[in-house]
Amino acid sequence: MDIATLFGIIGAFMIIAAAILLGGSADIFINIPSLTVVVGGTFAVTLSQISLKQFFGSFKVALKAFMHKSPPPNSLIEEAVELANIARKEGVLALEGKEIADKFLEKGIFLCIDGHPPEVVQKMLGKDISLTIERHEVGIKMFKSMGDVAPAMGMIGTLIGLVQMLSNMDDPKKIGPAMAVALLTTLYGAIIANAFAIPIAQKLKMVSRNERLNKSLILESVSSIQGGTNPKVLEQLLVTFLPSSQRQLAGKEES
């Protein structure tokens, strides 16, 4: 579990709550019409951009911002090279029953053991990667949209509040509630966008990028293992997937 996202979002809300509580009563910051405009309006506008299935599916994808932990590429390289050594010495069938930590790598090795042609294995694994990235992109798009829409709905709520306030200038008792709607909708929109939606969208981008890298590395590993590539050559090939700083570190570990 990646606790950084969870701690970051909770920390942001705690800081906001502390500022509210230290400044006086928290009750004045709760306004149902404002919440209805911002929260309801944000969800409604976001829903209009995607399907209902994608809308609810995106919240499941969002869990990856909190729960997903990509294995380090170095460990995948080590595991792939180990499997390549076994396959080269004893054949691909010797990998049957071998415990494999990464599920995607395990799936690729099982396809090889089952005797599927290399082009079929590549097609199936490539399709898996494409669909995974597509799901991620829908989730990223939805939360990015929420980050854009929430402040806009806050501005709409502010304008509604100002209109109500100006239309009741002759009744001082109605000016206060109307002004509260005007200000709180802006506040709610800013909080939803900056403390929730945008951080999740950015984290999902990072998760998607890491998962694409790992699965591409695995795709190359499975192809090389099935083709009987020399394990040392495979290791040199897979190291090219790493950033230059990590390549140097991998080289030091080898020596």
C-alpha positions as CSV (number, residue, x, y, z in Angstrom):
1,M,0.0,0.0,0.0
2,D,1.3,3.4,-0.9
3,I,0.5,5.5,2.1
4,A,1.9,8.8,0.7
5,T,-1.3,9.6,-1.2
6,L,-3.5,8.7,1.7
7,F,-1.4,10.7,4.2
8,G,-1.1,13.6,1.8
9,I,-4.9,13.9,1.2
10,I,-5.8,13.4,4.9
11,G,-3.1,15.8,5.9
12,A,-4.5,18.5,3.6
13,F,-8.0,18.1,5.0
14,M,-6.7,18.1,8.5
15,I,-4.8,21.4,7.9
16,I,-7.9,23.0,6.4
17,A,-10.0,21.7,9.3
18,A,-7.5,23.0,11.9
19,A,-7.5,26.5,10.3
20,I,-11.4,26.5,10.4
21,L,-11.5,25.3,14.0
22,L,-8.8,27.7,15.2
23,G,-10.7,30.6,13.6
24,G,-14.0,30.0,15.5
25,S,-17.1,27.9,15.0
26,A,-17.0,25.2,12.2
27,D,-20.8,25.4,11.8
28,I,-20.6,28.6,9.7
29,F,-18.6,26.6,7.1
30,I,-21.4,24.1,6.5
31,N,-23.9,25.2,4.0
32,I,-26.1,22.6,2.3
33,P,-27.0,24.7,-0.8
34,S,-23.3,25.4,-1.4
35,L,-22.5,21.7,-1.1
36,T,-25.3,20.8,-3.4
37,V,-24.2,23.2,-6.1
38,V,-20.5,22.2,-5.9
39,V,-20.6,18.4,-5.2
40,G,-23.7,17.6,-7.1
41,G,-22.8,19.9,-10.0
42,T,-19.3,18.5,-10.2
43,F,-20.4,14.9,-10.3
44,A,-23.2,15.7,-12.8
45,V,-20.9,17.5,-15.2
46,T,-18.2,14.9,-14.9
47,L,-20.8,12.1,-15.5
48,S,-21.9,13.8,-18.7
49,Q,-18.4,13.4,-20.2
50,I,-18.2,9.6,-19.7
51,S,-20.5,6.6,-19.4
52,L,-22.1,5.5,-16.1
53,K,-20.0,2.3,-16.1
54,Q,-16.8,4.3,-16.6
55,F,-17.8,6.8,-13.9
56,F,-18.2,4.1,-11.2
57,G,-15.2,2.1,-12.6
58,S,-13.0,5.2,-12.3
59,F,-13.5,5.2,-8.5
60,K,-12.2,1.6,-8.5
61,V,-9.2,2.7,-10.6
62,A,-8.7,5.5,-8.1
63,L,-8.0,2.9,-5.4
64,K,-4.7,2.3,-7.2
65,A,-3.6,5.8,-6.0
66,F,-3.8,4.5,-2.5
67,M,-3.4,0.7,-2.7
68,H,-1.2,0.1,-5.7
69,K,2.5,-0.5,-5.3
70,S,4.5,-1.2,-8.4
71,P,7.4,-3.7,-8.0
72,P,10.7,-2.1,-8.7
73,P,12.0,-2.8,-12.2
74,N,15.2,-4.1,-10.8
75,S,13.4,-7.0,-9.1
76,L,11.5,-7.8,-12.3
77,I,14.8,-7.9,-14.2
78,E,16.3,-10.3,-11.6
79,E,13.3,-12.5,-11.8
80,A,13.2,-12.5,-15.6
81,V,16.9,-13.3,-15.9
82,E,16.5,-16.2,-13.4
83,L,13.7,-17.6,-15.4
84,A,15.7,-17.2,-18.6
85,N,18.6,-19.2,-17.1
86,I,16.2,-22.1,-16.2
87,A,14.5,-22.0,-19.6
88,R,17.8,-21.9,-21.5
89,K,19.3,-24.9,-19.6
90,E,16.2,-27.1,-19.1
91,G,13.7,-25.7,-21.6
92,V,10.6,-23.5,-21.2
93,L,8.6,-26.5,-19.8
94,A,10.9,-26.5,-16.8
95,L,9.3,-23.2,-15.7
96,E,6.0,-25.0,-15.0
97,G,5.3,-24.9,-11.3
98,K,7.9,-22.3,-10.7
99,E,6.7,-19.6,-8.3
100,I,6.6,-16.2,-10.0
101,A,6.0,-13.1,-7.9
102,D,4.6,-10.8,-10.7
103,K,1.1,-12.0,-12.0
104,F,1.6,-10.5,-15.5
105,L,5.0,-12.2,-15.9
106,E,3.4,-15.4,-14.6
107,K,0.6,-15.1,-17.2
108,G,3.2,-14.6,-20.0
109,I,5.3,-17.6,-18.9
110,F,2.1,-19.8,-18.7
111,L,1.3,-18.8,-22.2
112,C,4.7,-19.9,-23.3
113,I,4.4,-23.2,-21.4
114,D,1.1,-23.9,-23.1
115,G,2.9,-23.8,-26.4
116,H,1.3,-20.7,-28.0
117,P,3.3,-19.2,-30.9
118,P,5.4,-16.0,-30.0
119,E,3.1,-13.8,-32.1
120,V,0.0,-15.0,-30.1
121,V,1.7,-14.5,-26.8
122,Q,2.8,-11.0,-27.8
123,K,-0.7,-10.1,-29.0
124,M,-2.4,-11.3,-25.9
125,L,0.0,-9.6,-23.5
126,G,0.0,-6.4,-25.6
127,K,-3.8,-6.4,-25.5
128,D,-3.7,-6.7,-21.7
129,I,-1.3,-3.7,-21.5
130,S,-3.5,-1.6,-23.9
131,L,-6.7,-2.3,-21.9
132,T,-5.0,-1.6,-18.6
133,I,-3.7,1.8,-19.8
134,E,-7.1,2.6,-21.3
135,R,-8.7,2.0,-17.9
136,H,-6.1,4.2,-16.3
137,E,-6.6,7.0,-18.8
138,V,-10.4,7.0,-18.2
139,G,-9.8,7.4,-14.4
140,I,-7.2,10.1,-15.0
141,K,-9.5,12.0,-17.3
142,M,-12.4,11.8,-14.8
143,F,-10.5,13.1,-11.8
144,K,-8.8,15.7,-13.9
145,S,-12.2,16.8,-15.1
146,M,-13.4,17.0,-11.5
147,G,-10.4,19.2,-10.7
148,D,-11.4,21.5,-13.6
149,V,-15.2,21.4,-12.9
150,A,-15.2,21.9,-9.1
151,P,-13.8,25.4,-9.1
152,A,-16.1,26.3,-12.0
153,M,-19.1,25.1,-10.1
154,G,-17.8,27.0,-7.1
155,M,-17.8,30.2,-9.3
156,I,-21.4,29.4,-10.5
157,G,-22.5,29.1,-6.8
158,T,-20.8,32.3,-6.0
159,L,-22.7,34.1,-8.8
160,I,-25.9,32.6,-7.6
161,G,-25.2,33.8,-4.1
162,L,-24.4,37.3,-5.3
163,V,-27.6,37.5,-7.3
164,Q,-29.6,36.4,-4.3
165,M,-27.8,38.9,-2.1
166,L,-28.3,41.8,-4.5
167,S,-31.9,41.0,-5.0
168,N,-32.5,41.2,-1.2
169,M,-30.5,44.3,-0.3
170,D,-33.7,45.7,1.3
171,D,-33.8,42.8,3.8
172,P,-30.6,42.7,5.9
173,K,-31.5,39.3,7.3
174,K,-31.2,37.6,3.9
175,I,-27.9,39.2,2.9
176,G,-25.8,37.1,5.3
177,P,-27.0,33.6,4.1
178,A,-26.7,34.7,0.4
179,M,-23.2,35.9,1.0
180,A,-22.4,32.6,2.8
181,V,-23.5,30.7,-0.3
182,A,-21.4,33.0,-2.5
183,L,-18.2,32.5,-0.5
184,L,-18.5,28.9,0.6
185,T,-19.2,27.5,-2.9
186,T,-15.8,29.0,-4.0
187,L,-14.2,27.4,-1.0
188,Y,-15.7,24.0,-1.6
189,G,-14.8,24.0,-5.2
190,A,-11.2,24.8,-4.4
191,I,-10.9,22.1,-1.7
192,I,-12.4,19.4,-3.9
193,A,-10.1,20.3,-6.8
194,N,-6.8,20.9,-5.0
195,A,-7.0,18.6,-2.0
196,F,-8.7,15.6,-3.7
197,A,-9.3,15.4,-7.5
198,I,-6.1,16.8,-8.9
199,P,-3.8,14.9,-6.5
200,I,-5.5,11.6,-7.4
201,A,-5.3,12.4,-11.1
202,Q,-1.6,13.1,-10.8
203,K,-0.9,10.0,-8.7
204,L,-2.8,7.8,-11.3
205,K,-0.6,9.3,-14.0
206,M,2.5,8.2,-12.1
207,V,1.0,4.7,-11.4
208,S,0.0,4.3,-15.1
209,R,3.5,5.3,-16.2
210,N,5.2,2.9,-13.8
211,E,2.8,0.0,-14.8
212,R,3.3,0.7,-18.5
213,L,7.1,0.5,-17.9
214,N,6.9,-2.7,-15.9
215,K,4.6,-4.5,-18.3
216,S,6.7,-3.4,-21.3
217,L,9.7,-4.8,-19.6
218,I,7.9,-8.1,-18.9
219,L,6.6,-8.3,-22.5
220,E,10.2,-8.0,-23.7
221,S,11.3,-10.6,-21.1
222,V,8.7,-13.2,-22.1
223,S,9.5,-12.7,-25.8
224,S,13.2,-13.2,-25.1
225,I,12.7,-16.2,-22.8
226,Q,10.5,-17.9,-25.5
227,G,13.1,-17.1,-28.1
228,G,15.9,-18.6,-26.1
229,T,17.9,-15.4,-25.7
230,N,21.1,-15.6,-23.7
231,P,20.3,-14.5,-20.1
232,K,23.2,-12.1,-20.0
233,V,22.0,-10.5,-23.2
234,L,18.5,-10.3,-21.8
235,E,19.8,-8.6,-18.7
236,Q,21.6,-6.0,-20.8
237,L,18.5,-5.5,-22.9
238,L,16.2,-5.1,-19.9
239,V,18.5,-2.6,-18.1
240,T,17.9,-0.2,-21.0
241,F,14.3,0.2,-19.6
242,L,15.8,1.8,-16.5
243,P,16.7,5.5,-16.1
244,S,20.4,6.2,-16.5
245,S,21.0,6.6,-12.8
246,Q,19.5,3.2,-12.0
247,R,21.5,1.6,-14.9
248,Q,24.7,2.7,-13.2
249,L,23.5,1.3,-9.9
250,A,22.5,-2.0,-11.5
251,G,26.0,-2.2,-13.1
252,K,27.7,-1.7,-9.7
253,E,25.5,-4.5,-8.2
254,E,26.6,-6.9,-10.9
255,S,30.3,-6.2,-10.3
